[in-house]
Amino acid sequence: MNLKSKTMVRLHGDRSSLLNALMRATSRHNRLQSQAAHHSLAKNRDHDLSKARGPKN
């Protein structure tokens, strides 16, 4: 029980750096996902790209 409470205190103290690391990892993951989607679109040029890409701004 003592070990658990120590871990909780450490996590609360480190929350901002953990959050930053999580956001960095998430943004990197999203960038990789969008690159992968772009590559698959480039391969399938014969399909209708207007539907795949969504509405234009």
PDB file of N, CA, C and O in Angstrom:
ATOM      1  N   MET A   1       0.836  -1.207   0.000  1.00  0.00           N
ATOM      2  CA  MET A   1       0.000   0.000   0.000  1.00  0.00           C
ATOM      3  C   MET A   1       0.871   1.259   0.000  1.00  0.00           C
ATOM      4  O   MET A   1       0.575   2.233  -0.692  1.00  0.00           O
ATOM      5  N   ASN A   2       1.942   1.220   0.783  1.00  0.00           N
ATOM      6  CA  ASN A   2       2.837   2.377   0.836  1.00  0.00           C
ATOM      7  C   ASN A   2       3.482   2.628  -0.519  1.00  0.00           C
ATOM      8  O   ASN A   2       3.607   3.773  -0.954  1.00  0.00           O
ATOM      9  N   LEU A   3       3.890   1.553  -1.182  1.00  0.00           N
ATOM     10  CA  LEU A   3       4.513   1.688  -2.496  1.00  0.00           C
ATOM     11  C   LEU A   3       3.538   2.304  -3.497  1.00  0.00           C
ATOM     12  O   LEU A   3       3.915   3.142  -4.315  1.00  0.00           O
ATOM     13  N   LYS A   4       2.272   1.872  -3.416  1.00  0.00           N
ATOM     14  CA  LYS A   4       1.272   2.394  -4.348  1.00  0.00           C
ATOM     15  C   LYS A   4       1.071   3.898  -4.144  1.00  0.00           C
ATOM     16  O   LYS A   4       1.011   4.653  -5.114  1.00  0.00           O
ATOM     17  N   SER A   5       0.966   4.328  -2.893  1.00  0.00           N
ATOM     18  CA  SER A   5       0.754   5.752  -2.646  1.00  0.00           C
ATOM     19  C   SER A   5       1.966   6.562  -3.089  1.00  0.00           C
ATOM     20  O   SER A   5       1.811   7.674  -3.594  1.00  0.00           O
ATOM     21  N   LYS A   6       3.174   6.021  -2.908  1.00  0.00           N
ATOM     22  CA  LYS A   6       4.371   6.725  -3.388  1.00  0.00           C
ATOM     23  C   LYS A   6       4.319   6.875  -4.904  1.00  0.00           C
ATOM     24  O   LYS A   6       4.645   7.932  -5.443  1.00  0.00           O
ATOM     25  N   THR A   7       3.906   5.808  -5.588  1.00  0.00           N
ATOM     26  CA  THR A   7       3.817   5.861  -7.044  1.00  0.00           C
ATOM     27  C   THR A   7       2.794   6.905  -7.475  1.00  0.00           C
ATOM     28  O   THR A   7       3.028   7.647  -8.429  1.00  0.00           O
ATOM     29  N   MET A   8       1.664   6.965  -6.779  1.00  0.00           N
ATOM     30  CA  MET A   8       0.634   7.939  -7.124  1.00  0.00           C
ATOM     31  C   MET A   8       1.167   9.359  -6.954  1.00  0.00           C
ATOM     32  O   MET A   8       0.927  10.219  -7.802  1.00  0.00           O
ATOM     33  N   VAL A   9       1.883   9.606  -5.872  1.00  0.00           N
ATOM     34  CA  VAL A   9       2.437  10.942  -5.641  1.00  0.00           C
ATOM     35  C   VAL A   9       3.418  11.290  -6.749  1.00  0.00           C
ATOM     36  O   VAL A   9       3.428  12.417  -7.245  1.00  0.00           O
ATOM     37  N   ARG A  10       4.242  10.325  -7.137  1.00  0.00           N
ATOM     38  CA  ARG A  10       5.213  10.591  -8.190  1.00  0.00           C
ATOM     39  C   ARG A  10       4.492  10.892  -9.508  1.00  0.00           C
ATOM     40  O   ARG A  10       4.890  11.794 -10.245  1.00  0.00           O
ATOM     41  N   LEU A  11       3.439  10.142  -9.797  1.00  0.00           N
ATOM     42  CA  LEU A  11       2.693  10.374 -11.032  1.00  0.00           C
ATOM     43  C   LEU A  11       2.048  11.758 -11.026  1.00  0.00           C
ATOM     44  O   LEU A  11       2.067  12.465 -12.034  1.00  0.00           O
ATOM     45  N   HIS A  12       1.481  12.137  -9.887  1.00  0.00           N
ATOM     46  CA  HIS A  12       0.841  13.453  -9.826  1.00  0.00           C
ATOM     47  C   HIS A  12       1.872  14.559  -9.985  1.00  0.00           C
ATOM     48  O   HIS A  12       1.600  15.577 -10.621  1.00  0.00           O
ATOM     49  N   GLY A  13       3.047  14.368  -9.414  1.00  0.00           N
ATOM     50  CA  GLY A  13       4.089  15.369  -9.554  1.00  0.00           C
ATOM     51  C   GLY A  13       4.596  15.457 -10.983  1.00  0.00           C
ATOM     52  O   GLY A  13       5.060  16.510 -11.420  1.00  0.00           O
ATOM     53  N   ASP A  14       4.507  14.356 -11.706  1.00  0.00           N
ATOM     54  CA  ASP A  14       5.061  14.278 -13.055  1.00  0.00           C
ATOM     55  C   ASP A  14       3.991  14.416 -14.130  1.00  0.00           C
ATOM     56  O   ASP A  14       4.235  14.127 -15.301  1.00  0.00           O
ATOM     57  N   ARG A  15       2.819  14.854 -13.729  1.00  0.00           N
ATOM     58  CA  ARG A  15       1.688  14.802 -14.660  1.00  0.00           C
ATOM     59  C   ARG A  15       1.948  15.615 -15.928  1.00  0.00           C
ATOM     60  O   ARG A  15       1.621  15.161 -17.025  1.00  0.00           O
ATOM     61  N   SER A  16       2.527  16.800 -15.797  1.00  0.00           N
ATOM     62  CA  SER A  16       2.698  17.649 -16.982  1.00  0.00           C
ATOM     63  C   SER A  16       3.670  17.019 -17.967  1.00  0.00           C
ATOM     64  O   SER A  16       3.432  17.041 -19.175  1.00  0.00           O
ATOM     65  N   SER A  17       4.770  16.453 -17.459  1.00  0.00           N
ATOM     66  CA  SER A  17       5.728  15.848 -18.386  1.00  0.00           C
ATOM     67  C   SER A  17       5.142  14.591 -19.011  1.00  0.00           C
ATOM     68  O   SER A  17       5.390  14.308 -20.183  1.00  0.00           O
ATOM     69  N   LEU A  18       4.362  13.831 -18.236  1.00  0.00           N
ATOM     70  CA  LEU A  18       3.704  12.651 -18.804  1.00  0.00           C
ATOM     71  C   LEU A  18       2.731  13.074 -19.894  1.00  0.00           C
ATOM     72  O   LEU A  18       2.667  12.457 -20.957  1.00  0.00           O
ATOM     73  N   LEU A  19       1.974  14.130 -19.623  1.00  0.00           N
ATOM     74  CA  LEU A  19       0.997  14.615 -20.598  1.00  0.00           C
ATOM     75  C   LEU A  19       1.703  15.080 -21.865  1.00  0.00           C
ATOM     76  O   LEU A  19       1.253  14.801 -22.976  1.00  0.00           O
ATOM     77  N   ASN A  20       2.814  15.793 -21.687  1.00  0.00           N
ATOM     78  CA  ASN A  20       3.567  16.253 -22.855  1.00  0.00           C
ATOM     79  C   ASN A  20       4.078  15.076 -23.674  1.00  0.00           C
ATOM     80  O   ASN A  20       4.000  15.088 -24.903  1.00  0.00           O
ATOM     81  N   ALA A  21       4.600  14.062 -22.994  1.00  0.00           N
ATOM     82  CA  ALA A  21       5.111  12.891 -23.707  1.00  0.00           C
ATOM     83  C   ALA A  21       3.978  12.192 -24.454  1.00  0.00           C
ATOM     84  O   ALA A  21       4.149  11.758 -25.593  1.00  0.00           O
ATOM     85  N   LEU A  22       2.824  12.089 -23.802  1.00  0.00           N
ATOM     86  CA  LEU A  22       1.674  11.439 -24.438  1.00  0.00           C
ATOM     87  C   LEU A  22       1.231  12.224 -25.668  1.00  0.00           C
ATOM     88  O   LEU A  22       0.948  11.637 -26.713  1.00  0.00           O
ATOM     89  N   MET A  23       1.170  13.540 -25.546  1.00  0.00           N
ATOM     90  CA  MET A  23       0.745  14.357 -26.686  1.00  0.00           C
ATOM     91  C   MET A  23       1.752  14.274 -27.826  1.00  0.00           C
ATOM     92  O   MET A  23       1.372  14.236 -28.996  1.00  0.00           O
ATOM     93  N   ARG A  24       3.049  14.246 -27.477  1.00  0.00           N
ATOM     94  CA  ARG A  24       4.060  14.101 -28.522  1.00  0.00           C
ATOM     95  C   ARG A  24       3.895  12.777 -29.245  1.00  0.00           C
ATOM     96  O   ARG A  24       3.939  12.721 -30.474  1.00  0.00           O
ATOM     97  N   ALA A  25       3.702  11.705 -28.475  1.00  0.00           N
ATOM     98  CA  ALA A  25       3.541  10.383 -29.088  1.00  0.00           C
ATOM     99  C   ALA A  25       2.284  10.352 -29.952  1.00  0.00           C
ATOM    100  O   ALA A  25       2.290   9.774 -31.038  1.00  0.00           O
ATOM    101  N   THR A  26       1.203  10.974 -29.469  1.00  0.00           N
ATOM    102  CA  THR A  26      -0.053  10.970 -30.218  1.00  0.00           C
ATOM    103  C   THR A  26       0.087  11.735 -31.525  1.00  0.00           C
ATOM    104  O   THR A  26      -0.375  11.278 -32.570  1.00  0.00           O
ATOM    105  N   SER A  27       0.726  12.903 -31.466  1.00  0.00           N
ATOM    106  CA  SER A  27       0.864  13.691 -32.694  1.00  0.00           C
ATOM    107  C   SER A  27       1.748  12.953 -33.693  1.00  0.00           C
ATOM    108  O   SER A  27       1.491  12.986 -34.896  1.00  0.00           O
ATOM    109  N   ARG A  28       2.794  12.285 -33.191  1.00  0.00           N
ATOM    110  CA  ARG A  28       3.663  11.532 -34.090  1.00  0.00           C
ATOM    111  C   ARG A  28       2.881  10.391 -34.723  1.00  0.00           C
ATOM    112  O   ARG A  28       3.013  10.120 -35.916  1.00  0.00           O
ATOM    113  N   HIS A  29       2.059   9.720 -33.905  1.00  0.00           N
ATOM    114  CA  HIS A  29       1.254   8.611 -34.419  1.00  0.00           C
ATOM    115  C   HIS A  29       0.279   9.105 -35.479  1.00  0.00           C
ATOM    116  O   HIS A  29       0.117   8.469 -36.520  1.00  0.00           O
ATOM    117  N   ASN A  30      -0.372  10.238 -35.218  1.00  0.00           N
ATOM    118  CA  ASN A  30      -1.319  10.784 -36.194  1.00  0.00           C
ATOM    119  C   ASN A  30      -0.614  11.135 -37.494  1.00  0.00           C
ATOM    120  O   ASN A  30      -1.150  10.905 -38.578  1.00  0.00           O
ATOM    121  N   ARG A  31       0.598  11.696 -37.387  1.00  0.00           N
ATOM    122  CA  ARG A  31       1.337  12.050 -38.587  1.00  0.00           C
ATOM    123  C   ARG A  31       1.672  10.794 -39.386  1.00  0.00           C
ATOM    124  O   ARG A  31       1.570  10.794 -40.612  1.00  0.00           O
ATOM    125  N   LEU A  32       2.070   9.724 -38.696  1.00  0.00           N
ATOM    126  CA  LEU A  32       2.379   8.473 -39.390  1.00  0.00           C
ATOM    127  C   LEU A  32       1.122   7.911 -40.048  1.00  0.00           C
ATOM    128  O   LEU A  32       1.175   7.416 -41.174  1.00  0.00           O
ATOM    129  N   GLN A  33      -0.006   7.987 -39.346  1.00  0.00           N
ATOM    130  CA  GLN A  33      -1.260   7.482 -39.896  1.00  0.00           C
ATOM    131  C   GLN A  33      -1.638   8.244 -41.161  1.00  0.00           C
ATOM    132  O   GLN A  33      -2.025   7.636 -42.159  1.00  0.00           O
ATOM    133  N   SER A  34      -1.526   9.574 -41.125  1.00  0.00           N
ATOM    134  CA  SER A  34      -1.909  10.362 -42.299  1.00  0.00           C
ATOM    135  C   SER A  34      -0.960  10.082 -43.459  1.00  0.00           C
ATOM    136  O   SER A  34      -1.389  10.058 -44.613  1.00  0.00           O
ATOM    137  N   GLN A  35       0.321   9.872 -43.170  1.00  0.00           N
ATOM    138  CA  GLN A  35       1.263   9.527 -44.235  1.00  0.00           C
ATOM    139  C   GLN A  35       0.885   8.190 -44.855  1.00  0.00           C
ATOM    140  O   GLN A  35       0.921   8.036 -46.075  1.00  0.00           O
ATOM    141  N   ALA A  36       0.521   7.218 -44.011  1.00  0.00           N
ATOM    142  CA  ALA A  36       0.142   5.903 -44.521  1.00  0.00           C
ATOM    143  C   ALA A  36      -1.108   6.019 -45.390  1.00  0.00           C
ATOM    144  O   ALA A  36      -1.194   5.385 -46.442  1.00  0.00           O
ATOM    145  N   ALA A  37      -2.077   6.827 -44.953  1.00  0.00           N
ATOM    146  CA  ALA A  37      -3.296   7.015 -45.736  1.00  0.00           C
ATOM    147  C   ALA A  37      -2.967   7.674 -47.067  1.00  0.00           C
ATOM    148  O   ALA A  37      -3.532   7.317 -48.100  1.00  0.00           O
ATOM    149  N   HIS A  38      -2.057   8.630 -47.039  1.00  0.00           N
ATOM    150  CA  HIS A  38      -1.673   9.323 -48.274  1.00  0.00           C
ATOM    151  C   HIS A  38      -1.003   8.352 -49.243  1.00  0.00           C
ATOM    152  O   HIS A  38      -1.252   8.401 -50.448  1.00  0.00           O
ATOM    153  N   HIS A  39      -0.155   7.474 -48.717  1.00  0.00           N
ATOM    154  CA  HIS A  39       0.515   6.506 -49.583  1.00  0.00           C
ATOM    155  C   HIS A  39      -0.498   5.550 -50.215  1.00  0.00           C
ATOM    156  O   HIS A  39      -0.393   5.224 -51.398  1.00  0.00           O
ATOM    157  N   SER A  40      -1.476   5.103 -49.428  1.00  0.00           N
ATOM    158  CA  SER A  40      -2.461   4.174 -49.989  1.00  0.00           C
ATOM    159  C   SER A  40      -3.318   4.881 -51.042  1.00  0.00           C
ATOM    160  O   SER A  40      -3.713   4.266 -52.033  1.00  0.00           O
ATOM    161  N   LEU A  41      -3.606   6.170 -50.831  1.00  0.00           N
ATOM    162  CA  LEU A  41      -4.355   6.925 -51.843  1.00  0.00           C
ATOM    163  C   LEU A  41      -3.532   7.051 -53.122  1.00  0.00           C
ATOM    164  O   LEU A  41      -4.063   6.926 -54.225  1.00  0.00           O
ATOM    165  N   ALA A  42      -2.242   7.297 -52.967  1.00  0.00           N
ATOM    166  CA  ALA A  42      -1.384   7.455 -54.139  1.00  0.00           C
ATOM    167  C   ALA A  42      -1.328   6.156 -54.938  1.00  0.00           C
ATOM    168  O   ALA A  42      -1.223   6.183 -56.164  1.00  0.00           O
ATOM    169  N   LYS A  43      -1.397   5.027 -54.249  1.00  0.00           N
ATOM    170  CA  LYS A  43      -1.373   3.741 -54.949  1.00  0.00           C
ATOM    171  C   LYS A  43      -2.669   3.521 -55.725  1.00  0.00           C
ATOM    172  O   LYS A  43      -2.661   2.969 -56.825  1.00  0.00           O
ATOM    173  N   ASN A  44      -3.785   3.962 -55.136  1.00  0.00           N
ATOM    174  CA  ASN A  44      -5.085   3.692 -55.748  1.00  0.00           C
ATOM    175  C   ASN A  44      -5.592   4.916 -56.506  1.00  0.00           C
ATOM    176  O   ASN A  44      -6.690   5.404 -56.235  1.00  0.00           O
ATOM    177  N   ARG A  45      -4.808   5.407 -57.443  1.00  0.00           N
ATOM    178  CA  ARG A  45      -5.196   6.624 -58.162  1.00  0.00           C
ATOM    179  C   ARG A  45      -6.410   6.400 -59.062  1.00  0.00           C
ATOM    180  O   ARG A  45      -7.107   7.353 -59.409  1.00  0.00           O
ATOM    181  N   ASP A  46      -6.668   5.147 -59.442  1.00  0.00           N
ATOM    182  CA  ASP A  46      -7.796   4.907 -60.344  1.00  0.00           C
ATOM    183  C   ASP A  46      -9.131   4.974 -59.616  1.00  0.00           C
ATOM    184  O   ASP A  46     -10.179   5.026 -60.259  1.00  0.00           O
ATOM    185  N   HIS A  47      -9.113   4.972 -58.259  1.00  0.00           N
ATOM    186  CA  HIS A  47     -10.367   5.106 -57.518  1.00  0.00           C
ATOM    187  C   HIS A  47     -10.787   6.571 -57.462  1.00  0.00           C
ATOM    188  O   HIS A  47     -10.004   7.467 -57.778  1.00  0.00           O
ATOM    189  N   ASP A  48     -12.032   6.799 -57.056  1.00  0.00           N
ATOM    190  CA  ASP A  48     -12.544   8.168 -56.983  1.00  0.00           C
ATOM    191  C   ASP A  48     -11.938   8.885 -55.778  1.00  0.00           C
ATOM    192  O   ASP A  48     -12.323   8.615 -54.640  1.00  0.00           O
ATOM    193  N   LEU A  49     -11.005   9.785 -56.016  1.00  0.00           N
ATOM    194  CA  LEU A  49     -10.313  10.454 -54.916  1.00  0.00           C
ATOM    195  C   LEU A  49     -11.162  11.538 -54.264  1.00  0.00           C
ATOM    196  O   LEU A  49     -10.923  11.890 -53.109  1.00  0.00           O
ATOM    197  N   SER A  50     -12.143  12.073 -54.977  1.00  0.00           N
ATOM    198  CA  SER A  50     -12.953  13.135 -54.383  1.00  0.00           C
ATOM    199  C   SER A  50     -13.727  12.607 -53.179  1.00  0.00           C
ATOM    200  O   SER A  50     -13.897  13.322 -52.192  1.00  0.00           O
ATOM    201  N   LYS A  51     -14.194  11.369 -53.250  1.00  0.00           N
ATOM    202  CA  LYS A  51     -14.903  10.791 -52.108  1.00  0.00           C
ATOM    203  C   LYS A  51     -13.926  10.426 -50.997  1.00  0.00           C
ATOM    204  O   LYS A  51     -14.231  10.611 -49.818  1.00  0.00           O
ATOM    205  N   ALA A  52     -12.759   9.911 -51.362  1.00  0.00           N
ATOM    206  CA  ALA A  52     -11.802   9.454 -50.361  1.00  0.00           C
ATOM    207  C   ALA A  52     -11.226  10.620 -49.562  1.00  0.00           C
ATOM    208  O   ALA A  52     -10.975  10.488 -48.364  1.00  0.00           O
ATOM    209  N   ARG A  53     -11.019  11.750 -50.215  1.00  0.00           N
ATOM    210  CA  ARG A  53     -10.388  12.873 -49.530  1.00  0.00           C
ATOM    211  C   ARG A  53     -11.379  13.724 -48.750  1.00  0.00           C
ATOM    212  O   ARG A  53     -10.966  14.514 -47.901  1.00  0.00           O
ATOM    213  N   GLY A  54     -12.652  13.587 -49.010  1.00  0.00           N
ATOM    214  CA  GLY A  54     -13.629  14.381 -48.288  1.00  0.00           C
ATOM    215  C   GLY A  54     -13.831  15.736 -48.939  1.00  0.00           C
ATOM    216  O   GLY A  54     -13.231  16.009 -49.979  1.00  0.00           O
ATOM    217  N   PRO A  55     -14.664  16.595 -48.355  1.00  0.00           N
ATOM    218  CA  PRO A  55     -14.973  17.904 -48.952  1.00  0.00           C
ATOM    219  C   PRO A  55     -13.762  18.816 -48.955  1.00  0.00           C
ATOM    220  O   PRO A  55     -12.965  18.809 -48.018  1.00  0.00           O
ATOM    221  N   LYS A  56     -13.629  19.596 -50.007  1.00  0.00           N
ATOM    222  CA  LYS A  56     -12.516  20.549 -50.075  1.00  0.00           C
ATOM    223  C   LYS A  56     -12.907  21.835 -49.381  1.00  0.00           C
ATOM    224  O   LYS A  56     -14.076  22.220 -49.370  1.00  0.00           O
ATOM    225  N   ASN A  57     -11.905  22.505 -48.794  1.00  0.00           N
ATOM    226  CA  ASN A  57     -12.175  23.763 -48.084  1.00  0.00           C
ATOM    227  C   ASN A  57     -12.202  24.918 -49.062  1.00  0.00           C
ATOM    228  O   ASN A  57     -12.414  26.062 -48.660  1.00  0.00           O
TER     229      ASN A  57
END
